[in-house]
Amino acid sequence: MIEPTLEGENAWVEHHDETANANLISRTNSWYTGSNVPGKPRRVLSYTGGVGTYRAKCSEAATNGYAGFALGRSNIEQPS
């Protein structure tokens, strides 16, 4: 099992928002920002930092022992 910690999740959301707010997409009215759903909070829904940055972030987490994640065994029984 792997789950993000609250600190790890908050760090990712902060990074995501920084990359999204550096692009014009964050200022548009489209489904990318959830504007097509009445009452939905506005934010960019997809990662705009680029695949290279995403892969680097994944590698960085793995290299650092999956910092920002809680690892453990699942309580769900696996089929035999």
N, C-alpha and C positions, 0 to 999 in steps of 0.2 A: 504494500500500500504506500502511496506517496500523496501527501496533501500539502498545500502551501500553508506556512505559518501565517498568522495575522501580520507579522512584521514583513514577511516575504511578499505577501499579497499587496500590502500597502506600498512597498517599494516598487513593485511592478506597476501598479496603478499610477504612481507618481511618474515613473519613466514613460509609461504609455501616454499619459496626458501631456508630458513635455514634448514628445515627438509629434503627437497629434496637433497640438497647438502651434507648432512650428510650420504647419501646412495650411493652405487655404481651405482644405476640405472641412476643417473644424468650423468654418464660417458659412458653410453652405446649408441649404435646406434640402436634404435628401435622406434616403433610407440609410446612408452611411452614418448619419448623425441621429437617426431615430425620429426625424421630424415627421415621418409618415404615420406615426402612432400617437394619436391625441393623448396628452397628459404624460407621455413618457419623458423622463429627464433627458435633456439634450447632451449627447457626447458622441465622439467618434467610436464606432463599434469595432472596427478592425484595426490591426496593428499597422502603423504607417512608418515604422522605423526602418523597414527594409529587411529582406531575408538575411542579408549578411550580418546585420546587427542582431537579429533574432537568434541566428545560429551562434554568434559569439556569446550572447547572454546565456544560452543553453549550455555551451561548453564551459563557460565561467562557473556556472552553478555546479556542473558535474565535477570540475577540477577542484572545487572548494567543498567537496563532500556533500553536495546538494544543499548548500546554505540557503536558507529561506524555505526549506521543505522539512516536513516531519515524515520520517520513514518508519515503517513498521509492518507487522503482519496483519492481513485482513481477517476480520472475524467472520467473513462469509465463507461457507463451506464450498470447496471446489468439487466439481463432479469427478468421480473416479473412472 
